[in-house]
């Protein structure tokens, strides 16, 4: 079991997923992002929504924006809608998936 080059503890559960950064062959690199899980409808992927503030210079105010990313969900990590998840960038796993879930925790 590896830590996948992250400062995040590996999950206690084992899996045989080749796309798992802890037990498989996917190497993570690049960005670490945190967002809310908004959909777990797929068998092996989740949709993460991140909210941020964008400054509108013309009016001198900020507006709230959001973006959504799809991420692969390894078998050793369990997550549900509404929880906060940390995703790490990896090589493209499919047409729309270039991130993998590395940690999931209950939102406050």
Buried (B, 14 or more C-beta within 10 A) or exposed (E): EEEBEBEBEBBEEEBEBEBBBBBBEBEBEEEBBEBBBBEBEEEEBBBBEBEEEEEEEEEEEEEEEEEEBBBBBBBBBEBEEEBBBBBBBBEEBEEEBBBBBBBBEEEE
